[in-house]
Amino acid sequence: MESDASLQPGFVQSLFRLDGKVALILGGRGALAEAMAATLADLGCDVALASRHAEECAGVAKRLQERFERRAMGLRCDSSREEEIEQAIAKVTADWGALDILINNAGASWWGLPQDIPASGWKKVVDVNLTGTFLACRHAARHMIPRGSGVMINIASVGAFLSYTPDVGQVVPYTTTKAAIVHLTQDLAAQWARHGIRVNAIAPGSVRTGMTETLQDAVREQLLSRILLRRFAEPEDLAGVVAMLASNAGSFITGQTILVDGGQSIG
């Protein structure tokens, strides 16, 4: 029997290519955002990064341009403010003519025992992590639906699947909103599949950057003991999953949350 005509040398590599695509990463500062942006740029995608720290996003964009020779821009966007989300998406679509890929990476946390968390702290986390993610998806969908295609990737967390004792984590608003993102991802995937839009989430484990670096040594050791691979994730550990979900390599995947946690969720 002859093999399928499409199964020719190079067919797998071609599935991952993103030439001519345009992406926006909200929460575009920091090592994790830069690793995801570099992944997309390396595959041929133009990338805009937006956060409250526009100058840091501009720095990442400059490095992308120099290393990958792709268009890149840094923007200001506070993901708790709908008008700024809308402005960022409008800027990308106006300048580059499309928005093919949206990554929601903006995140906030509040440390404290639940009985001591002020309503303002709870609201801050919900506004950024959950409401901001929904609003970004909603505004992006308004551009993607008429085109009949699009990809959205929401960044959840292994914390969506874990509950911590007080000595390990006092982050109830964070884990609650990340769990809600898992379900929001499923709901949006069900609503928009008929428009050719795929919506998935990535749930990273404890990454050796950001909040993990601020923890006390004893807490870090407890977290590490629950990771089967006995190390914290590096930002580039997300590259393969981002590449798959953003490209045609993941063309039949929607509504899923993929754990990239070294076995932390079962450790």
N, C-alpha and C positions, 0 to 999 in steps of 0.2 A: 504494500500500500504506500502510495506517495504521501509525503508529509504535507501539511497545510502550506499553501503558498505564502502565508504570512509569517511562517516560522523559519525565517531566513537569518543568516548571521547579522548581528546588530539589532535584531528586533526588540530585545529587552532594553538595550540602551535607549532606543528611540522612544520607548514608552515614557521614560522619565524626563525627556526634554521639555523645556518650557519656553522655547524661543518665541518671542513676540508677545508673551504674556505679561500682565501687569499685576503687581501685588502690593498690598498695603498691610503693614504690621502695626497695629495699635499696641501701645506698651513697648515702643521701639527702642528703648534704652537698655543697656546692660548686656552681659555676656550671652544670655540665652537668646535674646532678640537678635544679636549680631550673628550668632551661629545659624539661626533660622534664615536670616536675610542672606547670609553667605551661601547657604544651601540653594536657595532659590536663584540667586545671581549666577552661581556656578552652572546651573542648568539652563541659563539663557534668559532669565526673567528680569524685568525692570522692577525695582523695589523702592517703595516709599516707606519711611519709618516715622511714626508720630508718637509723641508723649508730651508730658508737661515740661520736659527738659529738651527743648528743641535743639539747643546747641550740641547736646550729646548725640541726638539723632543725626544732626548734620555731620558730625564727626564720623559716625558709622557709614553714612552715605558716601562720604569722601573716600573712605577706605574701600568700599565696594567698587566705586568707579575706578580706582587705581588698580585694584587686584583683578577684577573680572571684566572691566571695560563694558559695564552695563549702566544704563541710566539709573540714577538713585537720587533721592531727595529726603531731607529731614524736615519735619513739620512739627508745629505745636499742636497738641491735643490733650485736653483733660478729659479722660474717659468717663468722668462723672457728670459731664456737661454735654447735653444732647447737641446744642448748637455747634460746639467745637468738633464733635464727631461728624456732624453733617458737613461742616466746612472742610475737614480733612478729606473726606470722600469726594466732595465737589472739586477740590483742588486737583486731586489725582486724575479724576475723570476729565476735567477740563484740559489739563496739561498733556495727558497721555492718551486720552480718547477712550479709555476703558478701565474697568476694574474686574479682573478675572479671579483673583485670589485675595481673600481677607483672612488675616490671622489675628485673633483676639488674645493678646498676651498681657494686657494691662491687669495689674493685680494690686490689692491692698490687703493688709492684715491688721489685727488688733489683738495684742497679747493681754490675757487677764482671765481670772476665774469668771465663769458666766454670771455669777451673782453680783460681780463687781463691774461688769461691762456697762458703760453708759449707753443710753439710746443713741447718742451722737456717734459713738464708736461703731456700734452695730450698723447704723445707717451709712457711714462712710464706706464700710466694706461692701455692703449690699449695693450701694450706688455704683461703685467701680466694677466689682467682680461680676455681678449678676445683671443689674440694670444696664450698665455700660455695654456688656456683651450683647444683650438683646437689642439695644438701640443700634449698635454698629451693624449687626446682622440685618436688622430691618432696613436701614438706609442702604446698605450694600445690595440687598435684594431688589430694591427699587431700580437699581441699575442693571442687575443681572437678569431679572425676569424678562424684560423685553428682548434681551439677547439670546435667551434660551439656554444659558449655561453659566456656570460659576462654581467656585469652591470656597467653602468657609471652614476654617480650622479654629476651634476654640481650645484654649489651654486650660485644662482642668488641673487636677492634682491627685496624687496617690491618696491624699488626705480625704478625698471624696469617698474613699472606700474604707477608711480607718477611723477609729475613735481613740483619742489619746487620753491617758490618765494625766492628772495635773503635773506630775514630775517630768513628763515628756513633752506635753504640749498643752497650752492654754489658748487655743486658737479656734474656738467654736464658730465665730462668724466666718472665718476663712474656710474651714472644712464644710460648713453648711452651704455656703455659696458655691463652692466647687462641686459639691454633690448636685446642687441645683443645675449647674452648667451641664452636667452629664445628661440630665433629663431634658433640659432645654434643647440640647443638641439633637436628641431623638425626635422631639416634637417638631423642630424646624425642618429636619430632614423629611419627616412625613408630610409636612405642609408644602414643601417646595420641590420635591422630587419630580413632579409633573412639569416643572419649569426647567429641568436639566441642571438643577443646583444640588450639589452634594455638600452635606454638612456633617463634619466629624469632629471629634475632640481627641486631644492627646493628654494623658495624665502622667506627667513626669513624677518620678520618685524624688527623694531628697537630692538636690543638685548642689554641687560644690561651688556655690556662688550665692549671692543675694542673702535671703533670710537664714539659710543654713550656716553661713559664715558668722552670723551674729549670736549663735547659740552658745551656751556655756559648754565647756568640755564634757561634763558628765552627761548632759542631754545629747550631745553629738554622739557620744559612745553608745548610748542606749539606742539611738536611731540606727547607727551603723550595725549594731548587733542583730537588727531585724531584717537587714538586707542580705538576701541569700548570696549575692555575689561579693559581699563584704567590701564594698566601696561605694562612695557617693557617685552619682552620675556627673559626667562632664557635659557642658552645654552641647558639644558636638555629638553626644550620644542620641540626640533627637533628630539628627540630620536625615537618617535613612527613612524614618517614619514621615517626617515633613515632606521629603521628596516623593514618597509614595502617595500620600494623601493629596498633595497639590497637583499631581500629574495624572496622565492617563494610565499610569501603573496602578492607580487606585480607582479606576473608572467604575468599578462595580461595588464600591464600598461607600455606604452612607449610613448615618445614624449611629455610628460606632464610636466608642471611646477606647483608645489603645493605650494600655499601661506600658510605660517605659520606666520601670522602677527597679530593675535588678532583682525582682522577686520580693520586694519590700511588702507588698500587699498580702503575701502568703507566708512571710517569714515569721 
